[in-house]
Amino acid sequence: PTLKMAAAAAAVTGSCSQVLSLYRTMLRESKKFSSYSYRTFALRRIREAFQENKNETNPEIIQGMIEKAKTTTEIIRRQGSKLAVARVPMTTQSAAGQPKR
């Protein structure tokens, strides 16, 4: 094995735990969608994307996919929290500052 191959193997091995952690986080965050259709689409798409790329060995490509997954995870978190906030009932204030019932 050449030094380049050894470095690539080390990079892939080191990123393996990071990839698995991202995969689990993305699945966990996607399960928070209150809408069944959003939730199932996100879960299916995440599983498909990771399955399609499971045999990638180029460390540069892997690192790019990791960065994309981190960005996507943040988007999922924001969207999940927006959907959750949108479902919280708003209370209106009376003239005295007390919530109406």
C-alpha positions as CSV (number, residue, x, y, z in Angstrom):
1,P,0.0,0.0,0.0
2,T,1.2,3.5,-0.8
3,L,1.3,6.3,1.7
4,K,-1.6,8.0,-0.2
5,M,-3.8,4.8,0.2
6,A,-2.9,4.6,3.9
7,A,-3.9,8.2,4.4
8,A,-7.1,7.6,2.5
9,A,-7.9,4.5,4.6
10,A,-7.2,6.5,7.8
11,A,-9.4,9.3,6.7
12,V,-12.2,6.9,5.8
13,T,-11.9,5.0,9.1
14,G,-11.8,8.2,11.1
15,S,-14.9,9.6,9.4
16,C,-16.8,6.3,9.8
17,S,-18.0,7.2,13.3
18,Q,-18.7,10.7,12.2
19,V,-20.9,9.5,9.4
20,L,-22.8,7.0,11.6
21,S,-23.3,9.8,14.1
22,L,-24.7,12.1,11.5
23,Y,-26.9,9.3,10.1
24,R,-28.4,8.7,13.6
25,T,-28.8,12.4,14.3
26,M,-30.6,13.0,10.9
27,L,-33.0,10.1,11.5
28,R,-33.7,11.2,15.1
29,E,-34.3,14.8,14.1
30,S,-36.6,13.7,11.2
31,K,-38.7,11.7,13.5
32,K,-39.7,15.0,15.2
33,F,-41.7,16.2,12.2
34,S,-45.3,16.2,13.3
35,S,-46.6,15.7,9.7
36,Y,-46.6,12.0,8.7
37,S,-45.8,12.8,5.1
38,Y,-42.8,15.1,5.9
39,R,-41.5,12.5,8.4
40,T,-41.7,9.5,6.2
41,F,-40.3,11.4,3.2
42,A,-37.3,12.6,5.2
43,L,-36.6,9.2,6.8
44,R,-36.8,7.5,3.4
45,R,-34.6,10.0,1.7
46,I,-32.0,9.9,4.4
47,R,-31.8,6.1,4.3
48,E,-31.6,6.1,0.5
49,A,-28.9,8.7,0.4
50,F,-26.7,7.0,2.9
51,Q,-27.3,3.6,1.2
52,E,-26.4,5.0,-2.2
53,N,-23.1,6.3,-0.9
54,K,-22.0,3.6,1.5
55,N,-19.2,2.3,-0.8
56,E,-17.6,5.6,-1.4
57,T,-13.8,5.5,-0.6
58,N,-12.6,8.9,-1.9
59,P,-11.9,10.9,1.3
60,E,-12.5,14.2,-0.4
61,I,-15.9,13.2,-1.6
62,I,-16.7,11.7,1.8
63,Q,-15.7,14.9,3.5
64,G,-17.9,16.9,1.1
65,M,-20.8,14.6,1.8
66,I,-20.2,15.0,5.6
67,E,-20.4,18.7,5.2
68,K,-23.6,18.5,3.2
69,A,-25.1,16.2,5.8
70,K,-24.3,18.6,8.6
71,T,-26.0,21.4,6.7
72,T,-29.0,19.2,6.0
73,T,-29.2,18.3,9.7
74,E,-29.4,21.9,10.6
75,I,-32.1,22.5,8.1
76,I,-34.1,19.5,9.4
77,R,-33.7,20.9,13.0
78,R,-34.9,24.3,12.0
79,Q,-37.8,23.0,10.0
80,G,-38.8,20.6,12.7
81,S,-38.8,23.3,15.3
82,K,-40.8,25.7,13.1
83,L,-43.4,23.1,12.6
84,A,-43.6,22.4,16.3
85,V,-43.9,26.1,17.1
86,A,-46.6,26.6,14.5
87,R,-48.7,24.0,16.3
88,V,-48.5,25.7,19.7
89,P,-51.8,27.5,20.4
90,M,-51.5,31.2,20.9
91,T,-53.3,32.9,23.8
92,T,-54.6,36.4,23.5
93,Q,-54.2,39.0,26.2
94,S,-57.2,40.8,27.7
95,A,-57.1,44.5,28.4
96,A,-56.0,43.7,32.0
97,G,-53.0,41.7,30.7
98,Q,-54.5,38.4,31.7
99,P,-54.7,35.5,29.2
100,K,-58.2,35.0,27.8
101,R,-59.6,31.5,28.2
